[in-house]
Amino acid sequence: GDPGVQYDTTVNRWHTCPNSGRINASNPCSEYMFVDDSACNLASINLMKFRCQDGTFDAERFQAACRLVFIAQEILVDHASYPTKRITANSHRFRPLGLGYSNLGSLLMADGLAYDSDEARGLFGAVTALLHGSGCRTSAELAAVVGPFDAFEENRLPMLRVMEMHQERVERIKSCPEYLLKSARGLWDDVLARGQRDGFRNAQTTVLAPT
């Protein structure tokens, strides 16, 4: 990971668990930011598997795949090994996960979109909203059955505020196919409703690693 700039104020404004400690740094590749002595279980979904023959993106199948992989990741939290006792304790207390995607560049090339274009940013704004929303909704589903993560109650208000910020950002996505935007809107409405009622099983749900 090359040295880069960390925007500390912004990072901590989007922190789901500020009452448990601030975010001081990232991991070496800078995709994971959370409290000190924590770890993240990563998994990436191949976006090209959801590109249809007519060039559209199968949002429904993508959300279903995200849900399935996320549940598998959640099961692994209790079966994984961690390098230190403090990281082990925090992994169980916060249960952070890192659902992500790969082959972003391939999807753009298949669609004939320039990487640095409004259309590319719009497409991946919507796809990322679907990824993160699917993870959060599944986390709320799991919380309804087996309970939220241990530190949820002390962070309930800031975490729900961050979820509302994500929902608001969906409305800022531009130059995006309307069917994807509609899907993202409906998904995030569901995330907020479930989260307010049942909480979340995981303090973090998604990570965009350099895949």
Secondary structure as GFF3:
##gff-version 3
##sequence-region A 1 211
A	DSSP	alpha_helix	8	13	.	.	.	ID=ss1
A	DSSP	three_ten_helix	18	20	.	.	.	ID=ss2
A	DSSP	beta_strand	41	46	.	.	.	ID=ss3
A	DSSP	three_ten_helix	47	50	.	.	.	ID=ss4
A	DSSP	alpha_helix	59	77	.	.	.	ID=ss5
A	DSSP	alpha_helix	85	94	.	.	.	ID=ss6
A	DSSP	beta_strand	97	102	.	.	.	ID=ss7
A	DSSP	alpha_helix	104	111	.	.	.	ID=ss8
A	DSSP	alpha_helix	118	146	.	.	.	ID=ss9
A	DSSP	three_ten_helix	153	155	.	.	.	ID=ss10
A	DSSP	alpha_helix	156	170	.	.	.	ID=ss11
A	DSSP	alpha_helix	178	198	.	.	.	ID=ss12
###
